[in-house]
Amino acid sequence: MKYLVMAGMICMATGTAFAMSHGGKGHHGHMQHQQVQSTFATQSQDGMTFANFSVRARIGMAPNSAAYGQISIADGNDTLIAARTSVAETVELHEHIHDKGVMRMREVKGGLPITSEQPLEMRPGGLHIMLLGLKGPLVSGTEIELSLEFASGKTVALMVPVVSITKMHH
């Protein structure tokens, strides 16, 4: 019996690895994570440019992750006021602050401003989009949809690659 359980576990692991390496289709044709390149192609929409976006792969059973990237605006200003994704229960705009010698994260109320002189740069240890209450795995080499909402009324949907934490720091 013990050998049957181990054989079943090996088959499941092999099947998952096979599905992930062959376009994400499982045995019954159900879509799993979509394989993608690990870099984000710069995109421009409505006078804004989106560059270097990525989402940190889930580490073990960690309940949260974060998204990073740069947004520049050709002329004028706007404010990133919200973000949404189907992979997390809640999405918040966050910042890191030093509080009495301790690095802390907190939600930013009122959004993240963007001007033509000062692009928005979200990166580890700074401003970022926090994905709280992950609904499943975030596997490096896949991508998620991330919708960004701006004070101007613009909404932009991006397909963002999931990358390992080691790739983020290189």
Helices and strands as residue ranges (DSSP letters): H 2-21, E 43-45, E 48-56, E 64-73, E 77-84, E 88-99, E 102-107, E 112-115, E 120-122, E 128-134, E 143-150, E 155-163, H 165-168
